[in-house]
Amino acid sequence: MQEKKKFKEPRKKTYDEEIIDIRRVTKVTKGGRNFRFSAVVAAGDRKGKVGLGTGKANEVPEAISKATNNAVKNMVRISLVENRTIPHEITARQTGSKVLLKPALKGTGVKAGGAVRSVVELAGIKDILTKSLGSSSKINVAQATFKALKQQRTIEEVAEIRGKRVEDLV
């Protein structure tokens, strides 16, 4: 007798996801134009882990799922102070986009817009001041924000890297 096929149960979502951008891209060939879709997705647990991914496919849902899988693969843990803000001010560049992130006092909230807000909120940052300079391309702004968050270091991490005590640095 043939056994019944058992379907895999869908994996429970462990991360929140947010679609930052979806674009229709065209490749012009001798036979005409080939249309595909490109998606950029940010994923995070709102507790200090965040990832950014891109995906391309012939259909929008497929591009989004590829981008989401890519974002989960590229997940990094970021440094948070008191589980609400970043340790220090930082500027990061991605192509023509430049993003400035500043720590903020408790109760300030997320002062950010567009792609920066998506990435920062999914990382679990509750108080931050941001400024987006240069190009406003959503992909580049999101990548610059992600790059800036990856470069954050707490004073304890800096002391450990330098082989000193925290008191010597303060």
Summary of the structure (lengths in Angstrom):
residues: 170
radius of gyration: 19.6
end to end distance: 73.9
largest distance: 74.3
contacts: 529
relative contact order: 0.16
helix: 29%
strand: 36%
